[in-house]
């Protein structure tokens, strides 16, 4: 018998078919079904039918639109042959659940909900790195959890950790499963029972302190639901990573996440007032949530970015703010990436940054333009006139121009003042204002782009994003170096259709954040596209670090980037991680093996 048997996804699995395969449309997460073999909601995504790409589903403004320009873009840029799709096979279960009866009996004794259903185990056995989704679709995951536990509160997490410690069961914390670093993947060599600790049932706002403008929140709440619940009370946290529809508060803390509006609200470390993390040797937390304290090394820093190495985050107290009176979008065209970059740096230096400012290169600009529906005759005439104005009168080159999207938040007066300053700097740098609608569209596309990677897999195209932060004086050369290196390596391997593009997504006083998108068509090139992609991304990461960039800005290390960590934090720094691990988790109960391999203990 299983506690919480009324929950569909929390039931004991039936016997697996002889082929050990299953057909699953999605798994429940809150009130929605999400994909088990791809990104996002089960009812949303790109599809090809009647010689046209379209986006299905009504959750996004792009939904139900036929996309003729994107169809052509796929053919021209990535060489897609829509007549030859790859067909994902049914999802394969790598191994039966391996759990002792004594362990299950103890979970039942404390009334803790759990599941060993195959769909739940597979869903919790991977994140959203390219190799994860490819394995689910076309291969097999080497290892998945034996059991998934759904605690309802902090106390049940404590109990679960104690039971696992007693029975020597491995715990891997699981929030939204949006990791692209392999962080939630099960180590293939692990022989012990693996438990995925899913925090999705812990999604409550415990309390709101209106005087001190803080809120105590359970770690399993998604960013989207957090904002919906706070908005009903008139508040916002303002932390919006691109994954905020699905990623959770606990995941943000564990990876040192960053959001698109950090210029106003800050990164997660700036928003965090208090945090509670359960480890095998006790609870890590500060007992005073004052604005600042001097009580030795900050224990928050042991939790931030720990990636499930020492324990699991259960609660956090965050700064909140009243909902802004004004939210305004904007967009600017620049003749080339260099001019756009000069503008972004000047805006930062002048201290008038909007809540979000993003610079995309020409490749991404053209890609974004392709994600539009067929124009009417009037719209087409207007487009021709605009192109004439840009190319003939303004002397812009369509193959060089780039776009900046802007988002302002605050009171009306401060937004007006900031926008005026930004537009003045844009004029000095040769930019042209292209209106709020284009800016808003750019931010909406942020949530849609993640679905494209999965669509590409249907047509032998692999793609992934990776990011870095870099000092101002090295940013432009880093962008050029990485693009040139990947282009060279693709040509060496006879890859004829590929895309390497970048955007500046955030800025700081001391530098900027660069997000790369890399995709290629592997038709006739390799039978191991994921292995080839991993090889090329590794070379790109080497280029990033040798050009002065960081190992990661917000994705974290996980398992994919472990080999670079010693040169990122020094051997002495890495040894401090190991020492903390030995103290908080001497039996390696939290055995996800992120950041570094436990064999180095």
C-alpha positions in Angstrom: 0.0 0.0 0.0 1.2 3.5 -0.8 0.4 6.7 1.1 -1.5 9.2 -1.0 -2.8 6.5 -3.4 -5.5 8.9 -4.7 -2.9 10.8 -6.7 -2.7 9.3 -10.2 1.1 9.7 -10.6 1.8 8.5 -7.1 0.6 4.9 -7.6 2.4 1.6 -7.7 3.2 0.6 -11.2 1.6 -2.3 -13.0 3.7 -5.0 -14.6 5.8 -3.7 -17.4 5.2 -5.1 -20.9 7.5 -7.8 -22.2 9.3 -5.2 -24.4 9.9 -3.0 -21.3 8.6 -0.1 -23.3 5.8 2.4 -22.6 3.8 5.1 -24.4 3.3 8.2 -22.3 1.9 11.5 -23.4 2.8 13.4 -20.3 3.0 13.3 -16.5 1.0 15.5 -14.1 2.7 18.5 -12.5 0.2 20.6 -10.6 -2.8 21.2 -12.8 -1.0 20.5 -16.0 0.5 17.7 -18.0 4.2 18.1 -18.9 6.2 16.1 -21.4 8.3 13.3 -20.2 10.6 13.3 -23.4 10.8 17.0 -24.0 10.4 20.5 -22.8 7.3 22.1 -21.4 3.6 21.4 -21.5 2.3 18.3 -23.2 -0.2 20.3 -25.2 2.3 22.8 -26.6 5.1 22.6 -29.2 6.1 22.9 -32.8 4.8 20.5 -35.4 5.1 20.0 -39.2 1.9 19.2 -41.2 0.7 20.1 -44.7 4.1 21.3 -45.7 4.1 23.9 -42.9 5.6 24.3 -39.4 3.1 25.6 -36.8 2.9 25.9 -33.1 0.2 24.0 -31.3 -1.4 24.9 -28.1 -3.0 28.1 -26.8 -0.7 29.0 -23.9 1.5 31.3 -25.9 0.6 34.1 -28.4 2.4 32.2 -31.1 0.0 29.3 -30.7 -2.2 28.1 -33.6 -0.1 30.1 -36.1 1.3 28.7 -39.3 4.9 29.7 -39.7 6.0 29.8 -43.3 9.1 31.9 -42.7 10.3 29.6 -40.0 9.6 26.6 -42.3 11.9 28.2 -44.9 14.5 29.1 -42.2 14.7 25.5 -41.1 15.5 24.4 -44.6 17.9 27.2 -45.5 19.9 27.5 -42.3 19.8 23.9 -40.9 19.2 21.9 -44.0 16.1 20.3 -42.6 14.5 17.6 -44.8 10.9 17.6 -43.6 10.2 14.4 -45.7 12.5 12.4 -43.5 11.5 12.7 -39.8 13.1 10.6 -37.1 10.5 8.7 -35.1 11.1 8.5 -31.4 10.5 5.1 -30.0 8.4 4.2 -27.0 10.1 5.1 -23.7 12.2 2.3 -22.4 12.5 1.4 -18.7 16.2 0.7 -18.0 15.6 -1.4 -14.9 13.0 -2.5 -12.4 12.7 -0.6 -9.1 15.1 -1.9 -6.4 13.7 -1.1 -3.0 13.6 -3.1 0.3 10.3 -3.8 1.9 11.6 -2.5 5.2 12.3 0.9 3.6 8.8 1.1 2.0 7.2 0.0 5.3 8.9 2.8 7.1 7.7 5.4 4.5 4.2 4.1 4.9 4.5 4.3 8.7 5.1 8.0 8.5 2.4 8.6 5.8 4.9 9.9 3.2 3.6 9.8 -0.3 5.7 7.9 -2.9 5.5 6.2 -6.3 7.4 3.5 -8.1 5.3 4.0 -11.3 7.5 3.7 -14.4 6.5 7.0 -15.8 7.3 8.9 -12.6 10.7 7.1 -12.3 11.7 8.0 -15.9 10.5 11.6 -15.6 12.6 12.0 -12.5 15.6 10.3 -14.0 16.7 13.2 -16.2 16.7 16.9 -16.7 16.7 18.9 -20.0 20.2 18.7 -21.2 20.4 17.6 -24.9 21.8 14.2 -24.0 19.0 13.6 -21.5 16.1 14.2 -24.0 17.9 12.3 -26.8 18.4 9.3 -24.5 14.7 9.3 -23.5 13.6 9.6 -27.1 16.0 7.4 -29.0 18.0 5.4 -26.5 17.7 4.5 -22.9 18.6 6.3 -19.7 21.4 4.4 -18.0 19.8 4.8 -14.5 16.6 6.2 -13.1 15.4 6.5 -9.5 14.0 3.4 -7.9 11.4 5.5 -6.1 10.0 9.0 -6.1 8.9 10.6 -2.8 6.6 13.6 -2.5 6.9 15.2 0.9 4.3 17.7 1.9 6.4 19.9 4.2 9.7 20.5 5.8 9.1 17.9 8.6 8.4 15.2 6.1 11.6 16.0 4.3 13.5 15.7 7.6 11.8 12.3 8.2 12.6 11.1 4.7 16.3 12.1 5.0 16.5 10.3 8.4 15.0 7.1 6.9 17.3 7.2 3.9 20.3 7.7 6.1 19.3 4.7 8.2 18.8 2.5 5.1 21.7 3.9 3.1 19.4 5.1 0.3 20.7 7.8 -2.0 18.6 11.0 -2.3 18.6 13.3 -5.4 16.5 16.5 -4.8 14.1 17.3 -7.7 12.3 20.6 -8.2 11.1 21.3 -11.7 13.6 19.1 -13.5 14.7 21.9 -15.8 18.5 21.4 -15.2 20.7 21.5 -18.3 23.8 20.4 -16.5 22.9 16.8 -15.6 22.3 17.7 -12.0 19.2 15.5 -11.4 20.6 12.5 -13.4 21.3 9.4 -11.5 24.9 8.2 -11.4 25.1 5.1 -13.6 27.5 3.4 -11.3 25.5 3.8 -8.2 24.5 0.4 -6.8 22.4 1.6 -3.9 18.7 2.4 -4.0 18.1 5.9 -5.5 15.3 8.1 -4.2 14.2 11.2 -6.1 12.9 13.7 -3.6 10.3 15.7 -5.5 9.4 19.0 -3.7 6.4 19.8 -6.0 3.9 19.2 -3.2 5.7 21.9 -1.1 4.3 24.9 -3.0 2.8 27.1 -0.3 3.5 30.7 0.7 3.9 30.2 4.4 3.6 33.8 5.4 3.9 37.4 4.1 5.5 40.1 6.2 4.1 43.3 4.8 6.1 45.6 7.2 9.5 44.0 6.3 8.5 43.1 2.8 9.5 39.5 3.0 7.7 36.2 2.3 8.5 32.7 3.7 7.9 30.2 0.9 8.2 26.5 0.5 10.9 25.4 -1.9 8.8 23.4 -4.4 6.8 26.3 -5.7 7.5 27.2 -9.4 8.3 30.8 -10.4 5.1 31.2 -12.3 2.9 30.0 -9.5 4.9 32.1 -7.0 4.2 35.2 -9.0 0.5 34.4 -9.5 0.0 33.9 -5.7 2.0 36.9 -4.7 0.2 39.1 -7.3 -3.1 38.3 -5.7 -1.7 40.0 -2.5 -0.2 42.9 -4.5 3.4 41.8 -4.4 6.1 40.3 -6.6 9.6 38.7 -6.1 10.5 39.6 -9.7 12.8 36.7 -10.2 12.1 35.4 -13.7 14.7 33.0 -15.2 13.7 31.8 -18.7 12.6 28.6 -17.1 10.4 30.2 -14.5 7.2 28.4 -15.7 8.7 25.2 -14.4 11.8 25.8 -12.3 11.4 26.0 -8.5 12.5 28.2 -5.7 14.7 25.4 -4.3 16.3 24.9 -7.6 17.1 28.6 -7.9 18.8 28.6 -4.6 20.7 25.3 -5.3 22.1 26.6 -8.6 22.6 30.3 -7.8 20.0 31.3 -10.4 19.6 34.5 -12.2 16.5 36.1 -13.7 15.8 38.4 -16.7 14.8 41.3 -14.4 17.8 41.2 -12.1 18.6 44.8 -12.8 15.7 45.8 -10.6 15.1 42.8 -8.3 18.5 41.2 -8.1 19.8 37.7 -8.6 18.7 34.9 -6.2 21.5 35.7 -3.7 20.3 39.3 -3.6 16.7 38.3 -2.9 17.4 35.6 -0.4 16.9 36.7 3.3 16.8 33.2 4.9 17.0 29.6 3.8 16.5 26.2 5.4 18.3 23.1 4.2 18.0 19.6 5.5 21.3 17.6 5.6 22.0 14.2 7.1 23.6 15.8 10.2 21.0 18.5 10.8 19.4 21.7 9.5 21.4 24.6 8.0 19.8 28.0 8.7 20.2 31.4 10.2 18.0 32.0 13.2 17.9 35.8 12.6 16.6 37.1 9.4 18.0 40.6 9.8 19.0 42.6 6.7 22.7 41.9 7.3 24.7 40.1 10.0 28.4 39.6 10.8 28.6 36.2 12.3 31.5 34.5 10.5 31.4 33.0 7.0 27.9 33.2 5.6 26.1 29.8 5.8 23.9 30.9 3.0 26.9 30.7 0.7 27.2 27.0 1.6 23.7 26.5 0.4 23.7 28.8 -2.7 25.0 26.8 -5.6 25.4 23.6 -3.7 23.5 21.6 -6.3 22.1 19.0 -3.9 25.6 18.1 -2.7 25.0 18.5 1.0 21.2 18.4 1.4 17.8 19.6 0.2 16.4 23.2 0.4 12.9 23.1 2.0 12.0 26.8 2.7 13.3 30.2 1.9 12.5 33.7 2.9 12.7 36.2 0.0 12.4 39.9 -0.4 9.2 41.0 -2.0 8.1 44.3 -3.5 4.7 45.9 -4.3 3.7 45.2 -7.9 5.1 47.9 -10.2 2.6 50.5 -11.4 4.2 50.6 -14.8 5.5 47.8 -17.0 6.7 48.9 -20.4 8.5 47.2 -23.3 10.8 48.6 -25.9 13.1 47.6 -28.8 15.9 49.1 -30.7 17.7 48.2 -34.0 21.4 48.8 -34.4 23.5 48.6 -37.6 25.6 45.8 -36.1 26.5 43.8 -33.0 29.4 46.2 -32.1 27.1 49.2 -32.1 24.6 47.4 -30.0 27.2 46.2 -27.6 28.5 49.8 -27.2 25.0 50.9 -26.4 24.5 48.2 -23.8 27.7 49.1 -22.1 27.0 52.8 -22.1 23.5 52.3 -20.6 25.2 50.3 -17.8 27.8 52.9 -17.2 25.2 55.7 -17.1 23.2 53.8 -14.4 19.9 53.8 -16.3 19.5 50.1 -17.0 15.9 48.9 -17.5 14.7 45.9 -15.6 15.9 43.8 -18.5 18.1 44.6 -21.5 19.0 42.0 -24.1 21.2 42.3 -27.2 20.8 39.6 -29.8 23.1 39.1 -32.8 22.1 39.1 -36.4 21.7 35.3 -36.5 19.2 35.4 -33.7 17.5 38.5 -35.1 16.8 36.8 -38.4 15.7 33.7 -36.6 13.3 35.7 -34.5 11.9 37.4 -37.6 11.2 34.0 -39.0 8.8 33.1 -36.2 6.0 35.3 -37.6 2.8 34.4 -39.3 2.2 35.2 -43.0 1.5 38.9 -43.4 -1.6 40.3 -44.9 -1.1 42.4 -48.1 -1.1 45.6 -46.0 1.4 44.2 -43.6 3.6 43.1 -46.4 3.6 46.6 -48.0 4.4 48.1 -44.6 7.3 45.7 -44.2 8.7 46.6 -47.6 8.6 50.2 -46.7 10.4 49.6 -43.4 13.1 47.6 -45.1 13.5 50.4 -47.7 13.9 53.0 -44.9 16.4 50.9 -43.0 18.6 49.8 -46.0 18.4 52.8 -48.3 17.9 55.8 -46.0 19.6 54.5 -42.8 22.2 52.4 -44.6 21.6 49.3 -42.4 22.7 45.9 -43.7 20.1 43.2 -43.2 22.9 40.7 -42.7 24.5 42.7 -39.9 21.8 44.5 -38.0 20.9 43.4 -34.5 18.2 44.0 -32.0 18.0 45.1 -28.4 14.8 44.3 -26.3 14.0 46.3 -23.3 11.7 45.9 -20.3 11.0 48.7 -17.8 9.3 48.3 -14.5 8.6 50.8 -11.7 6.5 53.9 -11.1 5.5 55.9 -14.2 7.8 58.8 -13.5 10.9 56.8 -13.0 10.2 54.7 -16.1 9.7 57.8 -18.2 13.0 59.3 -17.0 14.9 56.0 -17.5 13.4 55.4 -21.0 14.3 58.9 -22.1 17.9 58.4 -21.0 18.1 55.0 -22.8 16.7 56.4 -26.0 19.1 59.3 -26.0 22.1 56.8 -25.6 20.6 54.7 -28.4 20.5 57.7 -30.7 24.2 58.4 -29.9 25.1 54.8 -30.8 23.2 54.8 -34.0 20.1 52.9 -32.8 16.6 53.2 -34.0 13.5 52.7 -31.8 11.2 49.9 -33.2 8.5 50.1 -30.5 7.1 48.2 -27.5 5.3 45.5 -29.5 8.6 44.1 -30.8 10.1 44.2 -27.4 7.2 42.3 -25.8 7.3 39.8 -28.6 11.0 39.2 -28.0 10.3 38.3 -24.3 7.4 36.0 -25.2 9.6 34.2 -27.7 12.0 33.5 -24.8 9.5 31.0 -23.5 8.8 29.5 -26.9 12.4 28.9 -28.0 12.9 26.1 -25.6 10.4 24.0 -27.5 12.4 24.3 -30.8 15.2 22.1 -29.6 12.9 19.2 -29.3 11.3 19.9 -32.7 14.8 19.9 -34.2 15.4 16.4 -32.8 12.6 15.1 -35.0 14.6 16.1 -38.1 18.2 15.2 -37.2 19.1 18.5 -35.8 20.8 18.8 -32.3 20.9 22.1 -30.4 21.7 23.4 -27.0 22.4 26.7 -25.2 25.3 27.5 -22.9 26.2 30.7 -21.1 29.0 32.5 -19.4 29.8 35.8 -17.7 32.8 38.0 -18.8 34.5 41.3 -18.0 33.6 44.1 -20.4 37.0 44.3 -22.0 36.9 40.6 -23.0 33.3 40.2 -24.0 33.4 41.1 -27.7 36.5 39.0 -28.3 35.0 36.1 -26.4 31.9 36.2 -28.6 34.1 36.2 -31.8 36.4 33.5 -30.5 33.7 31.1 -29.6 31.8 31.6 -32.9 34.9 31.2 -34.9 36.0 28.1 -33.0 32.7 26.4 -33.4 32.5 27.3 -37.1 36.0 26.0 -37.7 35.3 22.7 -35.8 32.1 22.2 -37.8 33.8 22.6 -41.1 36.5 20.2 -40.1 33.9 17.6 -39.4 32.1 18.2 -42.7 29.0 19.7 -40.9 27.5 21.8 -43.7 24.4 23.2 -41.9 25.0 24.7 -38.5 24.1 27.8 -36.4 26.2 29.6 -33.9 24.6 32.7 -32.4 24.9 34.7 -29.2 23.1 37.3 -27.2 24.0 39.6 -24.2 21.3 38.8 -21.7 22.4 40.7 -18.6 24.9 43.3 -17.6 26.8 44.2 -14.4 29.1 47.1 -13.5 32.1 44.8 -14.2 30.9 42.9 -17.2 28.2 41.1 -19.1 26.5 37.7 -19.5 26.6 35.9 -22.9 24.2 33.2 -24.0 25.2 31.0 -26.9 23.0 28.9 -29.1 24.6 26.2 -31.1 22.8 23.8 -33.5 23.7 21.5 -36.4 22.2 19.0 -38.8 24.0 15.6 -38.3 22.6 13.9 -41.4 25.4 11.9 -43.0 27.9 13.2 -40.4 27.7 10.9 -37.4 25.7 8.1 -35.8 26.4 9.7 -32.4 25.1 13.3 -32.6 25.0 13.7 -28.8 28.6 12.6 -28.4 29.7 14.9 -31.2 27.7 17.8 -29.7 29.3 17.2 -26.3 32.8 17.2 -27.9 32.1 20.5 -29.7 30.6 22.1 -26.6 33.6 21.1 -24.6 35.8 22.8 -27.1 33.6 25.9 -26.9 33.8 25.9 -23.1 37.6 25.7 -23.4 37.5 28.7 -25.7 35.2 30.6 -23.3 37.5 30.1 -20.3 40.7 30.9 -22.2 39.0 34.1 -23.5 38.3 35.2 -19.9 34.8 33.9 -19.4 33.4 32.0 -16.4 32.5 28.4 -16.3 28.9 29.3 -15.8 26.8 32.3 -14.9 23.6 30.6 -13.8 23.3 27.1 -15.2 25.6 25.6 -12.7 28.2 22.8 -12.9 26.2 19.6 -12.4 27.9 16.7 -14.0 28.5 18.1 -17.5 31.1 20.7 -16.5 32.9 18.9 -13.7 36.2 18.6 -15.5 36.5 22.5 -15.6 35.8 23.1 -11.9 39.4 22.9 -10.6 40.6 25.6 -13.0 37.5 27.7 -12.1 37.8 27.6 -8.3 41.4 26.3 -7.8 42.3 23.0 -6.2 42.2 24.5 -2.8 38.8 25.8 -3.4 37.6 22.4 -4.6 39.0 20.8 -1.5 36.8 23.1 0.6 33.7 21.7 -1.2 34.9 18.2 -0.4 35.5 19.0 3.3 32.0 20.4 3.6 30.6 17.3 1.9 32.4 15.1 4.5 31.0 17.1 7.3 27.4 17.5 6.2 27.0 14.1 4.5 29.6 11.6 5.6 27.7 8.6 4.2 27.1 10.3 0.8 23.3 10.1 1.1 23.0 13.0 -1.2 24.8 11.1 -3.9 23.9 12.9 -7.1 27.7 13.5 -7.6 27.3 17.0 -8.9 30.2 19.5 -8.9 32.8 16.7 -8.6 33.0 12.9 -8.4 32.8 11.4 -4.9 35.8 9.2 -5.9 37.9 12.3 -5.1 36.8 12.2 -1.4 
